[in-house]
């Protein structure tokens, strides 16, 4: 049960793709990606090339 004011309105965001980028020297950045087929599914993790 969610308790909130009657005039409050919000949005629920359910992503299927997330990418995290960490800067490293000499353009060898670390890029992690998380994907899932459906908003209810499990996350798959991988790496992308710099």
PQR file of N, CA, C, O and H, with PARSE charges and radii, in Angstrom:
ATOM      1  N   UNK A   1       0.839  -1.179   0.000 -0.4000 1.5000
ATOM      2  CA  UNK A   1       0.000   0.000   0.000 -0.0000 2.0000
ATOM      3  C   UNK A   1       0.883   1.241   0.000  0.5500 1.7000
ATOM      4  O   UNK A   1       1.819   1.344   0.793 -0.5500 1.4000
ATOM      5  N   UNK A   2       0.589   2.166  -0.876 -0.4000 1.5000
ATOM      6  CA  UNK A   2       1.372   3.394  -0.994 -0.0000 2.0000
ATOM      7  C   UNK A   2       0.566   4.552  -0.414  0.5500 1.7000
ATOM      8  O   UNK A   2      -0.575   4.794  -0.806 -0.5500 1.4000
ATOM      9  H   UNK A   2      -0.171   2.082  -1.521  0.4000 1.0000
ATOM     10  N   UNK A   3       1.177   5.251   0.514 -0.4000 1.5000
ATOM     11  CA  UNK A   3       0.507   6.409   1.115 -0.0000 2.0000
ATOM     12  C   UNK A   3       1.089   7.660   0.474  0.5500 1.7000
ATOM     13  O   UNK A   3       2.296   7.892   0.550 -0.5500 1.4000
ATOM     14  H   UNK A   3       2.104   5.055   0.832  0.4000 1.0000
ATOM     15  N   UNK A   4       0.241   8.468  -0.158 -0.4000 1.5000
ATOM     16  CA  UNK A   4       0.674   9.698  -0.810 -0.0000 2.0000
ATOM     17  C   UNK A   4      -0.497  10.679  -0.848  0.5500 1.7000
ATOM     18  O   UNK A   4      -1.646  10.301  -0.619 -0.5500 1.4000
ATOM     19  H   UNK A   4      -0.739   8.280  -0.220  0.4000 1.0000
ATOM     20  N   UNK A   5      -0.190  11.934  -1.140 -0.4000 1.5000
ATOM     21  CA  UNK A   5      -1.235  12.943  -1.272 -0.0000 2.0000
ATOM     22  C   UNK A   5      -2.061  12.675  -2.521  0.5500 1.7000
ATOM     23  O   UNK A   5      -1.545  12.111  -3.485 -0.5500 1.4000
ATOM     24  H   UNK A   5       0.743  12.240  -1.326  0.4000 1.0000
ATOM     25  N   UNK A   6      -3.327  13.064  -2.527 -0.4000 1.5000
ATOM     26  CA  UNK A   6      -4.218  12.821  -3.660 -0.0000 2.0000
ATOM     27  C   UNK A   6      -3.795  13.599  -4.905  0.5500 1.7000
ATOM     28  O   UNK A   6      -4.031  13.137  -6.022 -0.5500 1.4000
ATOM     29  H   UNK A   6      -3.747  13.523  -1.744  0.4000 1.0000
ATOM     30  N   UNK A   7      -3.183  14.753  -4.740 -0.4000 1.5000
ATOM     31  CA  UNK A   7      -2.802  15.571  -5.893 -0.0000 2.0000
ATOM     32  C   UNK A   7      -1.449  15.159  -6.487  0.5500 1.7000
ATOM     33  O   UNK A   7      -1.053  15.677  -7.531 -0.5500 1.4000
ATOM     34  H   UNK A   7      -2.991  15.128  -3.833  0.4000 1.0000
ATOM     35  N   UNK A   8      -0.746  14.243  -5.838 -0.4000 1.5000
ATOM     36  CA  UNK A   8       0.579  13.833  -6.307 -0.0000 2.0000
ATOM     37  C   UNK A   8       0.455  12.909  -7.501  0.5500 1.7000
ATOM     38  O   UNK A   8      -0.389  12.013  -7.524 -0.5500 1.4000
ATOM     39  H   UNK A   8      -1.068  13.823  -4.989  0.4000 1.0000
ATOM     40  N   UNK A   9       1.313  13.137  -8.503 -0.4000 1.5000
ATOM     41  CA  UNK A   9       1.349  12.302  -9.695 -0.0000 2.0000
ATOM     42  C   UNK A   9       2.796  11.937  -9.974  0.5500 1.7000
ATOM     43  O   UNK A   9       3.685  12.774  -9.819 -0.5500 1.4000
ATOM     44  H   UNK A   9       1.998  13.865  -8.485  0.4000 1.0000
ATOM     45  N   UNK A  10       3.040  10.719 -10.377 -0.4000 1.5000
ATOM     46  CA  UNK A  10       4.405  10.288 -10.654 -0.0000 2.0000
ATOM     47  C   UNK A  10       4.449   9.327 -11.827  0.5500 1.7000
ATOM     48  O   UNK A  10       3.417   8.898 -12.343 -0.5500 1.4000
ATOM     49  H   UNK A  10       2.318  10.039 -10.503  0.4000 1.0000
ATOM     50  N   UNK A  11       5.656   9.000 -12.233 -0.4000 1.5000
ATOM     51  CA  UNK A  11       5.890   8.074 -13.331 -0.0000 2.0000
ATOM     52  C   UNK A  11       6.749   6.927 -12.837  0.5500 1.7000
ATOM     53  O   UNK A  11       7.640   7.114 -12.008 -0.5500 1.4000
ATOM     54  H   UNK A  11       6.494   9.348 -11.814  0.4000 1.0000
ATOM     55  N   UNK A  12       6.478   5.758 -13.343 -0.4000 1.5000
ATOM     56  CA  UNK A  12       7.301   4.593 -13.038 -0.0000 2.0000
ATOM     57  C   UNK A  12       8.152   4.287 -14.262  0.5500 1.7000
ATOM     58  O   UNK A  12       7.628   4.064 -15.354 -0.5500 1.4000
ATOM     59  H   UNK A  12       5.754   5.606 -14.016  0.4000 1.0000
ATOM     60  N   UNK A  13       9.456   4.279 -14.074 -0.4000 1.5000
ATOM     61  CA  UNK A  13      10.388   4.013 -15.169 -0.0000 2.0000
ATOM     62  C   UNK A  13      10.918   2.597 -14.995  0.5500 1.7000
ATOM     63  O   UNK A  13      11.449   2.242 -13.942 -0.5500 1.4000
ATOM     64  H   UNK A  13       9.882   4.460 -13.187  0.4000 1.0000
ATOM     65  N   UNK A  14      10.765   1.787 -16.051 -0.4000 1.5000
ATOM     66  CA  UNK A  14      11.234   0.407 -16.017 -0.0000 2.0000
ATOM     67  C   UNK A  14      12.163   0.180 -17.203  0.5500 1.7000
ATOM     68  O   UNK A  14      11.719  -0.290 -18.250 -0.5500 1.4000
ATOM     69  H   UNK A  14      10.333   2.075 -16.906  0.4000 1.0000
ATOM     70  N   UNK A  15      13.443   0.506 -17.056 -0.4000 1.5000
ATOM     71  CA  UNK A  15      14.376   0.417 -18.183 -0.0000 2.0000
ATOM     72  C   UNK A  15      14.656  -1.026 -18.593  0.5500 1.7000
ATOM     73  O   UNK A  15      14.518  -1.957 -17.798 -0.5500 1.4000
ATOM     74  H   UNK A  15      13.804   0.888 -16.205  0.4000 1.0000
ATOM     75  N   UNK A  16      15.049  -1.184 -19.844 -0.4000 1.5000
ATOM     76  CA  UNK A  16      15.476  -2.484 -20.361 -0.0000 2.0000
ATOM     77  C   UNK A  16      16.943  -2.441 -20.790  0.5500 1.7000
ATOM     78  O   UNK A  16      17.508  -3.469 -21.164 -0.5500 1.4000
ATOM     79  H   UNK A  16      15.160  -0.429 -20.489  0.4000 1.0000
ATOM     80  N   UNK A  17      17.566  -1.252 -20.740 -0.4000 1.5000
ATOM     81  CA  UNK A  17      18.967  -1.094 -21.136 -0.0000 2.0000
ATOM     82  C   UNK A  17      19.598  -0.001 -20.275  0.5500 1.7000
ATOM     83  O   UNK A  17      19.073   1.109 -20.183 -0.5500 1.4000
ATOM     84  H   UNK A  17      17.107  -0.417 -20.436  0.4000 1.0000
ATOM     85  N   UNK A  18      20.732  -0.326 -19.644 -0.4000 1.5000
ATOM     86  CA  UNK A  18      21.494   0.650 -18.867 -0.0000 2.0000
ATOM     87  C   UNK A  18      22.967   0.516 -19.244  0.5500 1.7000
ATOM     88  O   UNK A  18      23.472  -0.591 -19.431 -0.5500 1.4000
ATOM     89  H   UNK A  18      21.158  -1.228 -19.718  0.4000 1.0000
ATOM     90  N   UNK A  19      23.648   1.652 -19.352 -0.4000 1.5000
ATOM     91  CA  UNK A  19      25.084   1.632 -19.634 -0.0000 2.0000
ATOM     92  C   UNK A  19      25.797   2.538 -18.641  0.5500 1.7000
ATOM     93  O   UNK A  19      25.391   3.677 -18.413 -0.5500 1.4000
ATOM     94  H   UNK A  19      23.238   2.552 -19.200  0.4000 1.0000
ATOM     95  N   UNK A  20      26.869   2.010 -18.053 -0.4000 1.5000
ATOM     96  CA  UNK A  20      27.701   2.767 -17.124 -0.0000 2.0000
ATOM     97  C   UNK A  20      29.081   2.930 -17.758  0.5500 1.7000
ATOM     98  O   UNK A  20      29.646   1.981 -18.304 -0.5500 1.4000
ATOM     99  H   UNK A  20      27.199   1.084 -18.238  0.4000 1.0000
ATOM    100  N   UNK A  21      29.606   4.139 -17.676 -0.4000 1.5000
ATOM    101  CA  UNK A  21      30.860   4.486 -18.327 -0.0000 2.0000
ATOM    102  C   UNK A  21      31.814   5.045 -17.280  0.5500 1.7000
ATOM    103  O   UNK A  21      31.459   5.957 -16.534 -0.5500 1.4000
ATOM    104  H   UNK A  21      29.147   4.909 -17.233  0.4000 1.0000
ATOM    105  N   UNK A  22      33.032   4.493 -17.224 -0.4000 1.5000
ATOM    106  CA  UNK A  22      34.057   4.984 -16.310 -0.0000 2.0000
ATOM    107  C   UNK A  22      35.290   5.363 -17.129  0.5500 1.7000
ATOM    108  O   UNK A  22      35.842   4.543 -17.862 -0.5500 1.4000
ATOM    109  H   UNK A  22      33.320   3.752 -17.830  0.4000 1.0000
ATOM    110  N   UNK A  23      35.706   6.608 -16.990 -0.4000 1.5000
ATOM    111  CA  UNK A  23      36.844   7.105 -17.762 -0.0000 2.0000
ATOM    112  C   UNK A  23      38.147   6.533 -17.236  0.5500 1.7000
ATOM    113  O   UNK A  23      38.378   6.473 -16.029 -0.5500 1.4000
ATOM    114  H   UNK A  23      35.258   7.274 -16.393  0.4000 1.0000
ATOM    115  N   UNK A  24      39.006   6.106 -18.181 -0.4000 1.5000
ATOM    116  CA  UNK A  24      40.334   5.600 -17.850 -0.0000 2.0000
ATOM    117  C   UNK A  24      41.343   6.249 -18.792  0.5500 1.7000
ATOM    118  O   UNK A  24      40.959   6.780 -19.834 -0.5500 1.4000
ATOM    119  H   UNK A  24      38.819   6.154 -19.162  0.4000 1.0000
ATOM    120  N   UNK A  25      42.610   6.215 -18.445 -0.4000 1.5000
ATOM    121  CA  UNK A  25      43.619   6.861 -19.290 -0.0000 2.0000
ATOM    122  C   UNK A  25      43.757   6.191 -20.660  0.5500 1.7000
ATOM    123  O   UNK A  25      43.439   5.014 -20.829 -0.5500 1.4000
ATOM    124  H   UNK A  25      42.923   5.784 -17.599  0.4000 1.0000
ATOM    125  N   UNK A  26      44.230   6.953 -21.610 -0.4000 1.5000
ATOM    126  CA  UNK A  26      44.537   6.494 -22.963 -0.0000 2.0000
ATOM    127  C   UNK A  26      43.312   5.928 -23.690  0.5500 1.7000
ATOM    128  O   UNK A  26      43.433   4.987 -24.474 -0.5500 1.4000
ATOM    129  H   UNK A  26      44.489   7.909 -21.472  0.4000 1.0000
ATOM    130  N   UNK A  27      42.164   6.490 -23.433 -0.4000 1.5000
ATOM    131  CA  UNK A  27      40.897   6.120 -24.084 -0.0000 2.0000
ATOM    132  C   UNK A  27      40.511   4.661 -23.892  0.5500 1.7000
ATOM    133  O   UNK A  27      39.771   4.104 -24.702 -0.5500 1.4000
ATOM    134  H   UNK A  27      42.065   7.254 -22.796  0.4000 1.0000
ATOM    135  N   UNK A  28      41.001   4.041 -22.835 -0.4000 1.5000
ATOM    136  CA  UNK A  28      40.629   2.661 -22.516 -0.0000 2.0000
ATOM    137  C   UNK A  28      39.536   2.671 -21.438  0.5500 1.7000
ATOM    138  O   UNK A  28      39.715   2.125 -20.350 -0.5500 1.4000
ATOM    139  H   UNK A  28      41.602   4.494 -22.177  0.4000 1.0000
ATOM    140  N   UNK A  29      38.432   3.286 -21.756 -0.4000 1.5000
ATOM    141  CA  UNK A  29      37.342   3.457 -20.803 -0.0000 2.0000
ATOM    142  C   UNK A  29      36.665   2.121 -20.510  0.5500 1.7000
ATOM    143  O   UNK A  29      36.681   1.203 -21.330 -0.5500 1.4000
ATOM    144  H   UNK A  29      38.286   3.730 -22.640  0.4000 1.0000
ATOM    145  N   UNK A  30      36.083   2.037 -19.348 -0.4000 1.5000
ATOM    146  CA  UNK A  30      35.362   0.837 -18.931 -0.0000 2.0000
ATOM    147  C   UNK A  30      33.869   1.083 -19.141  0.5500 1.7000
ATOM    148  O   UNK A  30      33.295   1.986 -18.533 -0.5500 1.4000
ATOM    149  H   UNK A  30      36.070   2.783 -18.682  0.4000 1.0000
ATOM    150  N   UNK A  31      33.243   0.281 -20.001 -0.4000 1.5000
ATOM    151  CA  UNK A  31      31.816   0.446 -20.309 -0.0000 2.0000
ATOM    152  C   UNK A  31      31.070  -0.838 -19.970  0.5500 1.7000
ATOM    153  O   UNK A  31      31.241  -1.859 -20.635 -0.5500 1.4000
ATOM    154  H   UNK A  31      33.710  -0.452 -20.495  0.4000 1.0000
ATOM    155  N   UNK A  32      30.245  -0.779 -18.937 -0.4000 1.5000
ATOM    156  CA  UNK A  32      29.412  -1.904 -18.546 -0.0000 2.0000
ATOM    157  C   UNK A  32      28.003  -1.677 -19.064  0.5500 1.7000
ATOM    158  O   UNK A  32      27.486  -0.562 -19.001 -0.5500 1.4000
ATOM    159  H   UNK A  32      30.106   0.051 -18.397  0.4000 1.0000
ATOM    160  N   UNK A  33      27.381  -2.733 -19.575 -0.4000 1.5000
ATOM    161  CA  UNK A  33      26.017  -2.627 -20.082 -0.0000 2.0000
ATOM    162  C   UNK A  33      25.163  -3.709 -19.411  0.5500 1.7000
ATOM    163  O   UNK A  33      25.596  -4.848 -19.236 -0.5500 1.4000
ATOM    164  H   UNK A  33      27.801  -3.639 -19.625  0.4000 1.0000
ATOM    165  N   UNK A  34      23.951  -3.321 -19.045 -0.4000 1.5000
ATOM    166  CA  UNK A  34      22.969  -4.233 -18.473 -0.0000 2.0000
ATOM    167  C   UNK A  34      21.748  -4.211 -19.373  0.5500 1.7000
ATOM    168  O   UNK A  34      21.217  -3.142 -19.675 -0.5500 1.4000
ATOM    169  H   UNK A  34      23.600  -2.396 -19.187  0.4000 1.0000
ATOM    170  N   UNK A  35      21.292  -5.400 -19.812 -0.4000 1.5000
ATOM    171  CA  UNK A  35      20.148  -5.507 -20.724 -0.0000 2.0000
ATOM    172  C   UNK A  35      19.173  -6.552 -20.203  0.5500 1.7000
ATOM    173  O   UNK A  35      19.547  -7.482 -19.489 -0.5500 1.4000
ATOM    174  H   UNK A  35      21.723  -6.268 -19.567  0.4000 1.0000
ATOM    175  N   UNK A  36      17.913  -6.373 -20.581 -0.4000 1.5000
ATOM    176  CA  UNK A  36      16.909  -7.405 -20.354 -0.0000 2.0000
ATOM    177  C   UNK A  36      15.871  -7.324 -21.456  0.5500 1.7000
ATOM    178  O   UNK A  36      15.616  -6.250 -22.000 -0.5500 1.4000
ATOM    179  H   UNK A  36      17.609  -5.617 -21.161  0.4000 1.0000
ATOM    180  N   UNK A  37      15.279  -8.445 -21.780 -0.4000 1.5000
ATOM    181  CA  UNK A  37      14.327  -8.516 -22.891 -0.0000 2.0000
ATOM    182  C   UNK A  37      13.023  -7.787 -22.572  0.5500 1.7000
ATOM    183  O   UNK A  37      12.481  -7.070 -23.413 -0.5500 1.4000
ATOM    184  H   UNK A  37      15.486  -9.317 -21.337  0.4000 1.0000
ATOM    185  N   UNK A  38      12.530  -7.977 -21.355 -0.4000 1.5000
ATOM    186  CA  UNK A  38      11.260  -7.378 -20.935 -0.0000 2.0000
ATOM    187  C   UNK A  38      11.477  -6.665 -19.607  0.5500 1.7000
ATOM    188  O   UNK A  38      12.409  -7.002 -18.877 -0.5500 1.4000
ATOM    189  H   UNK A  38      12.970  -8.559 -20.672  0.4000 1.0000
ATOM    190  N   UNK A  39      10.642  -5.695 -19.283 -0.4000 1.5000
ATOM    191  CA  UNK A  39      10.798  -5.002 -17.999 -0.0000 2.0000
ATOM    192  C   UNK A  39      10.707  -5.927 -16.781  0.5500 1.7000
ATOM    193  O   UNK A  39      11.217  -5.584 -15.714 -0.5500 1.4000
ATOM    194  H   UNK A  39       9.885  -5.421 -19.876  0.4000 1.0000
ATOM    195  N   UNK A  40      10.071  -7.088 -16.922 -0.4000 1.5000
ATOM    196  CA  UNK A  40       9.945  -8.019 -15.799 -0.0000 2.0000
ATOM    197  C   UNK A  40      11.080  -9.039 -15.762  0.5500 1.7000
ATOM    198  O   UNK A  40      11.197  -9.786 -14.791 -0.5500 1.4000
ATOM    199  H   UNK A  40       9.657  -7.367 -17.788  0.4000 1.0000
ATOM    200  N   UNK A  41      11.922  -9.088 -16.800 -0.4000 1.5000
ATOM    201  CA  UNK A  41      12.950 -10.118 -16.919 -0.0000 2.0000
ATOM    202  C   UNK A  41      14.185  -9.881 -16.080  0.5500 1.7000
ATOM    203  O   UNK A  41      14.322  -8.860 -15.405 -0.5500 1.4000
ATOM    204  H   UNK A  41      11.827  -8.481 -17.589  0.4000 1.0000
ATOM    205  N   UNK A  42      15.083 -10.852 -16.139 -0.4000 1.5000
ATOM    206  CA  UNK A  42      16.352 -10.761 -15.418 -0.0000 2.0000
ATOM    207  C   UNK A  42      17.365  -9.977 -16.248  0.5500 1.7000
ATOM    208  O   UNK A  42      17.275  -9.932 -17.475 -0.5500 1.4000
ATOM    209  H   UNK A  42      14.973 -11.681 -16.687  0.4000 1.0000
ATOM    210  N   UNK A  43      18.326  -9.363 -15.565 -0.4000 1.5000
ATOM    211  CA  UNK A  43      19.345  -8.556 -16.229 -0.0000 2.0000
ATOM    212  C   UNK A  43      20.482  -9.429 -16.724  0.5500 1.7000
ATOM    213  O   UNK A  43      20.928 -10.337 -16.023 -0.5500 1.4000
ATOM    214  H   UNK A  43      18.398  -9.400 -14.568  0.4000 1.0000
ATOM    215  N   UNK A  44      20.955  -9.151 -17.945 -0.4000 1.5000
ATOM    216  CA  UNK A  44      22.181  -9.727 -18.483 -0.0000 2.0000
ATOM    217  C   UNK A  44      23.242  -8.640 -18.452  0.5500 1.7000
ATOM    218  O   UNK A  44      22.964  -7.483 -18.770 -0.5500 1.4000
ATOM    219  H   UNK A  44      20.592  -8.414 -18.515  0.4000 1.0000
ATOM    220  N   UNK A  45      24.461  -9.012 -18.068 -0.4000 1.5000
ATOM    221  CA  UNK A  45      25.539  -8.030 -17.922 -0.0000 2.0000
ATOM    222  C   UNK A  45      26.613  -8.304 -18.962  0.5500 1.7000
ATOM    223  O   UNK A  45      26.917  -9.458 -19.266 -0.5500 1.4000
ATOM    224  H   UNK A  45      24.687  -9.952 -17.809  0.4000 1.0000
ATOM    225  N   UNK A  46      27.186  -7.237 -19.506 -0.4000 1.5000
ATOM    226  CA  UNK A  46      28.257  -7.382 -20.468 -0.0000 2.0000
ATOM    227  C   UNK A  46      29.138  -6.150 -20.497  0.5500 1.7000
ATOM    228  O   UNK A  46      28.911  -5.186 -19.767 -0.5500 1.4000
ATOM    229  H   UNK A  46      26.940  -6.299 -19.260  0.4000 1.0000
ATOM    230  N   UNK A  47      30.152  -6.198 -21.360 -0.4000 1.5000
ATOM    231  CA  UNK A  47      31.072  -5.066 -21.531 -0.0000 2.0000
ATOM    232  C   UNK A  47      31.050  -4.639 -22.971  0.5500 1.7000
ATOM    233  O   UNK A  47      30.852  -5.459 -23.867 -0.5500 1.4000
ATOM    234  H   UNK A  47      30.336  -6.981 -21.954  0.4000 1.0000
ATOM    235  N   UNK A  48      31.254  -3.350 -23.202 -0.4000 1.5000
ATOM    236  CA  UNK A  48      31.350  -2.797 -24.534 -0.0000 2.0000
ATOM    237  C   UNK A  48      32.778  -2.342 -24.777  0.5500 1.7000
ATOM    238  O   UNK A  48      33.521  -2.066 -23.835 -0.5500 1.4000
ATOM    239  H   UNK A  48      31.415  -2.683 -22.474  0.4000 1.0000
ATOM    240  N   UNK A  49      33.152  -2.267 -26.035 -0.4000 1.5000
ATOM    241  CA  UNK A  49      34.487  -1.794 -26.386 -0.0000 2.0000
ATOM    242  C   UNK A  49      34.590  -0.291 -26.116  0.5500 1.7000
ATOM    243  O   UNK A  49      33.598   0.432 -26.199 -0.5500 1.4000
ATOM    244  H   UNK A  49      32.549  -2.492 -26.800  0.4000 1.0000
ATOM    245  N   UNK A  50      35.805   0.169 -25.790 -0.4000 1.5000
ATOM    246  CA  UNK A  50      35.985   1.609 -25.523 -0.0000 2.0000
ATOM    247  C   UNK A  50      35.632   2.489 -26.693  0.5500 1.7000
ATOM    248  O   UNK A  50      35.738   3.712 -26.599 -0.5500 1.4000
ATOM    249  H   UNK A  50      36.611  -0.418 -25.721  0.4000 1.0000
TER
END
